[in-house]
């Protein structure tokens, strides 16, 4: 996706947050990138809540599978 959309996301977290403001000139690509970012945040938040409230932790392979 990143090569086809001619996207070059930065490696550092803070730079990535700045990059998310304007990842592409194409508004459709920009929307997809932002939706993917929100989906990742939701997945991480769900896992954190699960670990806090149920004491059940899944391995990283199961989370991102």
Secondary structure, DSSP 8 states (H G I E B T S, - for coil): -TTTTT----SSHHHHHHHHTTS-SSHHHHHHHHHHHHHHHHHHHHHHHHHHHH-----HHHHT-
